[in-house]
């Protein structure tokens, strides 16, 4: 017989024999649950803390990558829309009129002109930059998704812990129900255990989680202005002073145009506008660079705040949950302050 055919037949017979052995080998019976000692439950609690910290790190990695996308989008839109708009000749003309109106209408009841201009610029920045970016990605959505990722990963880790210690499912669920994850009550609906947290489908159906979200949002509002608002306020103060200084020369040109008659006056107005436009274009690069530096510094500060502020940043939800779980186990379950 051909050696190749013989070798193939032998190989086939070997595979069939191995397969038959595999099929005939009995499946090991699942090991029964065990009754855990107090010391074993303490080890379970340390593993829960480790699982929570690991899930928190993974959620932070997601938040950091997502916030990098948000930051790049804000920077790109600032460069493509807001800076060209603000430094444009006709925008500067319009802002000059607004500064003039603020000056004329100033009284004891109205805010200073630079503050009113700052509010206008902040509104424009939101409309031209922040709101368009937020339709694609925004820090609040990143915070919610990071929190949901943390809960999902924590649930997976806890399932593995229960299996590893061979704890009875009902006993393990009871243990998780004794660990607070959210403690904002009363009323009791503002509280939730670890078991309630990881079994809520969807997470937004859990009243305590909604209460936590509301608390974080209120804290963000109470924190005050964003760095971008502060940066635009400094831009507004500088712009207000510069634009106000141009009102007197422009007023003189208008008076000359009115004095010499309609036809010649129109030529003077056109010539004045042309000269103003040329002067503006020569000064525009410096204006662009100055504005770019201010807004880049503000954006970096805002990004750092959103990443690092534990109470209002994109990790606020994760910090609240992981901190509550850790404190509940360390302080309420008799665990030492540091793992031995």
Secondary structure, 3 states (H helix, E strand, C coil): CCHHHHHHHHHHHHHHHHHHHHHHCCCCCCCCCECCCHHHHHHHHHHHHHHHHHHHHHHHHHHHHHHHHHHHHHHHHHHHHHHHHHHCHHHHHHHHHHHHHHHHCCCCCCCCHHHHHHHHHHHHHHHHHHHHHHCCCCHHHHHHHHHHHHHHHHHHHHHHHHHHCCECHHHHHHHHHCCEEEECCCCHHHEEEHHHHHHCCCHHHCHHHHHHHHHHHHHHHHCCCCHHHHHHHHHHHHHHHHHHHHHHHHHHHHHHHHHCCHHHHHHHHHHHHHHHHHHHHHHHHHHHHHHHHHHHHHHHHHHHHHHHCCCCCCCHHHHHHHHHHHHHHHHHCCCCCCCC
